[in-house]
Amino acid sequence: MNPKKLQTPYEVMQSMLDPLDEAYQSHENKKDGTIQFHFSCHGEICSCYLKANAGHLTLHTGETENPTVTLRCHFFHWLDLSSKKLNPVWGMLTGKLKFKGDLSFFKTIPDVDYTVMAAEKFDPPTPFEKNPSKHWTVPKSVVIVNASPRAKNGYTDLFVSRFADGLKEAGAQVEQVYLSQLNVKTCVGCWQCWMQEKGCVFDKTDDFLTLYEKVNQADLIVYAFPLYVDGMPSILKNYFDRSVRRVYPYICTDSCKMRHPRRIVRKQQAMSVLSICGFPERLQFKALDAHFKAISHNFHIPLVSAVYRTGAMFLFNNPFFYKQQSQILEHTQTAGRELALYGKIKKRTLRKIQQKLSSHSEFAKMSDYFWENKIKNQINIRDY
């Protein structure tokens, strides 16, 4: 792959040639002839000519003898003329376009209407996507993607295990996958998953395809992880990057925000988020929440619940929080059951899960004491 660089006017013209030639072949008033261009751009002159012959258009560098018509202008003005932003008469009157020769020959070169060259792709929101709780049925299969880099040793697992218990109480079959224990290679942006039916270049060399197919079959997907630098851990972000194959590369214009039409259409598939952080304010999840809402929209999978628990580490490392710890875990299990049964978590349950532990100043002192003790005694924090 060549390194990206600014294209020359000739290279831009070359990229316009194929659709122009395709439109010219079906044009009723085809004539043989040549259009000579002399473009000024970035302080240089680029000369090239467009030749119409035997029902085809070809582009050539340099100058040709006895062109049918010649155009001298700035390259930007030619682009404006081609996209109908510049009226040719006004262009001549203002001196932006300087023609010489048979101007009528331009009529034999059709305008390219990109809006009709490809069929418009539609993928309107389904009734379930618009109002999941109204059309909700208890999910038969739930996949929990635990994206904590510490897997079973992380605090995320303490919460998500209770959440899973609640899902099971409602009759759902739950499978938890630890993303850090899988070999999922980093997306390299090659677009093969969009361009070729065989999929990603890594399908036969890592574990992503197995996980991808498992997730696609689930009625409910729960993403569980600790907050890392105001967002999700890199292993989960990479998982979403690799999951772009869920959709086609085309553009949908049938929603409030453009997105891609989906390859996989499920009658009912929803997603949920369970995330924890060390800070005491729920505001810390603002960026993450916006990110997941965008993912939900772009993947056509409604986000039916978001459980955000602050101060998670200190909830388990401060004996004075034992009462709150017990209550929060109990309500986390209730939240899982409510989600499975109703497609949403009651506000009262969320308030109890997200209850405040202490004042911010007290929390900061406790946090500082915790870290000073671990640093002073050189304790491996992964044990906590």
C-alpha positions in Angstrom: 0.0 0.0 0.0 1.4 3.4 -1.0 1.8 6.1 1.7 -1.0 8.7 1.5 -0.1 12.0 -0.1 -1.9 14.9 -1.7 -3.1 13.9 -5.2 -2.1 15.8 -8.3 -4.9 17.4 -10.5 -4.2 14.6 -13.0 -4.7 11.9 -10.4 -7.9 13.5 -9.3 -9.1 13.6 -12.9 -8.1 9.9 -13.3 -10.3 9.1 -10.3 -13.2 10.8 -12.0 -12.7 8.9 -15.3 -14.5 5.6 -14.6 -17.9 6.9 -13.6 -17.6 9.6 -16.4 -16.8 6.9 -19.0 -19.7 4.7 -17.8 -22.1 7.6 -18.2 -20.7 8.5 -21.6 -21.2 5.0 -23.0 -24.9 5.2 -22.4 -25.1 8.8 -23.7 -27.3 9.3 -26.8 -25.2 12.2 -28.4 -21.8 10.7 -28.3 -19.2 12.4 -30.6 -15.5 11.8 -31.1 -13.3 14.7 -30.0 -10.8 16.0 -27.5 -11.0 18.4 -24.5 -7.6 20.0 -23.7 -7.2 21.1 -20.0 -4.6 23.5 -18.7 -5.1 23.6 -14.9 -3.3 25.9 -12.5 -3.0 24.5 -9.0 -0.5 25.0 -6.1 1.6 27.3 -8.2 2.0 24.8 -11.1 0.4 24.1 -14.4 -1.1 20.7 -15.1 -1.9 19.9 -18.8 -4.0 16.9 -19.7 -6.7 16.0 -22.2 -9.8 13.9 -22.3 -10.3 12.0 -25.5 -13.7 10.6 -26.7 -13.3 7.9 -29.3 -15.1 4.7 -30.3 -17.7 5.2 -27.5 -15.1 5.5 -24.7 -13.4 8.2 -22.8 -9.6 8.1 -22.0 -7.5 10.6 -20.1 -3.9 11.5 -21.1 -1.2 13.7 -19.8 0.4 16.6 -21.7 -1.0 18.3 -24.8 -2.7 17.1 -27.9 -2.8 18.5 -31.4 -5.9 20.3 -32.7 -8.2 19.8 -29.6 -11.9 20.2 -30.2 -12.1 22.6 -27.2 -9.5 24.0 -24.7 -10.2 25.1 -21.2 -7.8 27.1 -19.0 -8.7 27.6 -15.4 -7.8 27.0 -11.8 -8.3 23.3 -11.0 -10.7 24.2 -8.1 -12.9 26.1 -10.6 -13.0 23.0 -12.8 -14.1 21.0 -9.9 -16.8 23.5 -9.1 -18.0 23.4 -12.7 -18.0 19.6 -12.7 -20.1 19.5 -9.5 -22.5 22.2 -10.8 -21.4 24.7 -8.2 -20.2 27.1 -10.9 -22.4 28.2 -13.7 -20.3 28.0 -16.9 -21.7 31.4 -18.2 -20.9 33.1 -15.0 -17.5 31.4 -15.0 -16.7 32.9 -18.4 -18.0 36.4 -17.5 -15.8 36.5 -14.4 -12.8 35.1 -16.1 -12.6 32.0 -14.0 -13.1 29.8 -17.1 -11.4 30.5 -20.4 -12.6 28.4 -23.3 -11.3 28.2 -26.9 -12.9 26.1 -29.6 -16.2 24.3 -30.0 -18.0 24.8 -26.7 -20.9 22.6 -27.8 -18.7 19.5 -27.6 -19.1 19.7 -23.8 -22.7 18.7 -24.3 -21.5 15.3 -25.5 -19.9 14.7 -22.1 -22.7 13.8 -19.7 -22.9 14.9 -16.1 -22.3 12.1 -13.6 -25.1 11.8 -11.1 -23.7 9.7 -8.3 -27.1 9.6 -6.5 -28.5 7.3 -9.2 -25.4 5.2 -9.9 -26.0 2.9 -6.9 -29.2 1.7 -5.3 -30.0 3.5 -2.1 -29.6 1.2 0.9 -32.4 1.1 3.5 -32.3 -0.5 6.9 -34.9 1.3 9.0 -35.1 0.7 12.7 -37.2 -2.3 13.7 -40.1 -2.0 16.2 -37.8 -3.8 18.8 -35.0 -1.3 18.2 -37.4 1.6 18.7 -39.0 0.3 21.9 -37.3 -2.8 23.2 -39.1 -3.1 26.5 -42.5 -3.0 24.6 -41.5 -6.0 22.5 -39.4 -7.7 25.1 -39.3 -11.5 25.8 -37.0 -13.1 28.3 -33.7 -13.7 26.5 -33.0 -17.4 25.9 -29.2 -16.8 25.5 -27.0 -14.2 27.2 -23.3 -13.7 26.5 -21.4 -11.6 29.0 -18.2 -10.2 27.5 -16.0 -9.5 30.5 -13.4 -7.1 29.2 -11.5 -6.6 32.5 -7.8 -7.1 31.7 -7.6 -8.9 35.1 -10.4 -11.4 34.1 -11.6 -13.3 37.2 -9.1 -11.4 39.5 -10.7 -8.0 38.8 -13.4 -6.2 40.8 -15.6 -6.3 37.7 -16.1 -10.0 38.1 -17.5 -9.5 41.6 -20.3 -7.4 40.2 -21.0 -9.2 37.0 -21.2 -12.6 38.7 -24.1 -11.3 40.8 -25.6 -9.7 37.7 -25.4 -13.1 35.9 -27.1 -14.8 38.9 -30.1 -12.4 38.4 -30.3 -13.1 34.7 -30.3 -16.9 35.5 -33.1 -16.5 38.0 -35.3 -15.1 35.3 -34.6 -18.2 33.1 -31.8 -17.0 30.8 -28.9 -19.2 29.8 -25.8 -17.2 30.6 -22.3 -17.7 29.3 -19.4 -15.4 30.4 -16.4 -14.9 28.2 -13.2 -13.4 29.5 -11.8 -11.3 26.7 -8.3 -11.0 28.1 -8.0 -14.8 27.9 -8.6 -14.8 24.1 -6.2 -14.1 21.3 -7.8 -11.2 19.4 -5.4 -9.5 17.1 -5.5 -5.7 16.6 -7.5 -4.4 13.7 -5.2 -3.2 10.9 -7.8 -1.2 9.0 -7.4 -3.2 5.7 -11.3 -3.3 5.1 -11.1 -6.9 3.9 -14.1 -7.7 6.2 -16.1 -5.2 4.1 -14.6 -5.9 0.7 -14.5 -9.7 0.6 -17.0 -12.3 1.7 -14.2 -14.4 3.3 -14.0 -11.9 6.1 -11.1 -10.7 8.3 -7.4 -11.5 7.4 -7.0 -12.9 11.0 -10.0 -15.2 11.0 -7.9 -18.4 10.8 -5.1 -17.1 13.2 -6.9 -15.9 16.3 -10.0 -16.4 18.5 -12.1 -13.5 17.3 -14.4 -15.3 14.8 -15.5 -17.8 17.5 -16.4 -15.0 19.9 -18.0 -13.0 17.1 -20.3 -15.9 16.1 -21.2 -16.6 19.7 -22.2 -12.9 20.3 -24.2 -12.8 17.1 -26.4 -15.7 18.3 -27.1 -14.1 21.7 -30.4 -12.4 22.5 -28.7 -10.2 25.0 -25.0 -9.1 25.1 -23.6 -7.7 28.4 -20.3 -5.8 28.2 -18.6 -5.7 31.6 -15.4 -3.9 32.3 -13.6 -1.3 34.5 -13.3 2.3 33.3 -9.9 2.9 31.7 -8.9 6.5 30.9 -12.5 7.7 30.6 -13.5 4.8 28.4 -13.3 1.1 27.8 -10.1 -1.0 28.1 -8.2 -1.3 24.8 -9.1 -5.0 24.5 -12.8 -4.2 24.3 -12.2 -1.3 21.9 -10.3 -3.6 19.6 -13.1 -6.1 19.8 -15.6 -3.4 18.5 -13.1 -2.4 15.8 -13.0 -5.9 14.6 -16.8 -6.1 14.8 -17.3 -3.6 12.1 -18.0 -6.5 9.8 -21.5 -6.6 11.4 -22.5 -3.9 8.9 -22.1 -3.2 5.2 -19.9 -0.3 4.0 -22.9 1.4 2.5 -24.6 4.4 4.0 -28.2 4.5 5.5 -30.0 7.8 5.4 -33.2 6.6 7.1 -32.4 7.6 10.7 -31.6 10.8 12.6 -27.9 10.0 12.2 -26.3 8.3 9.3 -25.0 4.7 9.8 -24.3 1.5 7.9 -26.9 -1.1 7.1 -26.5 -4.3 9.0 -25.5 -7.7 7.6 -27.0 -9.5 10.5 -30.6 -8.9 11.4 -32.0 -10.4 14.5 -35.7 -10.2 15.6 -34.5 -9.5 19.2 -31.0 -8.6 20.2 -30.1 -6.0 22.8 -27.0 -4.9 24.7 -26.3 -3.9 28.2 -23.3 -2.2 30.0 -21.9 -2.9 33.5 -18.9 -0.8 34.3 -17.0 0.2 37.5 -14.5 2.9 38.3 -12.4 4.1 41.2 -13.6 7.7 41.3 -16.6 8.6 43.5 -18.7 10.6 40.9 -21.0 9.1 38.4 -20.0 11.9 36.1 -16.8 10.0 35.3 -18.9 7.7 33.1 -20.2 10.5 30.9 -17.9 10.0 27.9 -18.2 6.2 28.1 -22.0 6.4 28.2 -22.0 8.6 25.1 -19.7 6.2 23.3 -21.9 3.1 24.0 -25.0 5.0 22.9 -23.2 5.7 19.6 -22.1 2.0 19.2 -25.7 1.0 20.0 -27.0 3.2 17.2 -24.3 2.3 14.6 -24.7 -1.5 15.2 -28.5 -1.3 15.3 -28.5 -3.0 18.8 -30.6 -1.1 21.4 -28.8 -0.3 24.7 -31.4 -1.4 27.2 -29.5 -0.8 30.4 -26.3 0.8 31.8 -25.1 0.0 35.3 -22.3 2.3 36.5 -20.7 1.7 39.9 -18.3 4.2 41.3 -15.6 3.6 44.0 -15.7 -0.1 43.3 -12.2 -0.9 44.6 -12.7 0.9 47.9 -16.1 -0.7 48.4 -14.3 -4.0 48.9 -11.2 -2.7 50.6 -12.7 -0.6 53.4 -14.3 -2.5 56.2 -16.7 0.4 57.0 -18.3 -0.1 53.6 -19.2 -3.8 54.2 -22.9 -3.0 54.7 -23.1 -1.0 51.5 -21.1 -3.7 49.7 -23.7 -6.3 50.7 -26.6 -4.1 49.6 -25.1 -3.1 46.3 -24.3 -6.7 45.3 -27.8 -7.8 46.3 -29.3 -5.0 44.1 -26.9 -5.8 41.3 -28.4 -9.3 41.2 -31.9 -7.8 41.3 -30.9 -5.6 38.3 -30.0 -8.7 36.3 -33.3 -10.3 37.0 -35.3 -7.2 36.2 -33.4 -6.8 32.9 -34.1 -10.3 31.8 -37.8 -10.1 32.7 -38.7 -6.6 31.5 -35.9 -5.4 29.2 -35.0 -2.6 31.6 -33.9 -2.0 35.2 -36.1 -0.2 37.6 -34.8 3.3 38.6 -35.1 2.4 42.2 -32.8 -0.5 41.8 -30.2 1.6 39.9 -30.3 4.2 42.6 -29.5 1.6 45.2 -26.7 0.1 43.1 -25.3 3.6 42.5 -25.7 4.9 46.1 -23.1 7.3 47.4 -20.5 5.9 49.7 -19.2 9.1 51.5 -18.4 12.7 50.8 -15.9 13.3 48.1 -13.3 14.7 50.5 -13.6 11.7 52.8 -13.4 9.4 49.8 -10.2 11.1 48.5 -8.5 10.7 51.9 -9.4 7.0 52.1 -8.2 6.5 48.5 -4.9 8.2 49.2 -4.3 6.2 52.4 -5.0 3.0 50.4 -2.4 3.8 47.7 0.2 5.1 50.1 0.0 1.9 52.1 0.4 -0.3 49.0 3.3 1.8 47.6 5.0 2.0 51.0 4.9 -1.8 51.5 5.5 -2.6 47.8 2.3 -4.8 47.7 1.3 -6.3 44.3 -1.9 -4.4 43.7 -3.2 -7.2 41.5 -3.9 -9.1 44.7 -6.4 -6.5 45.6 
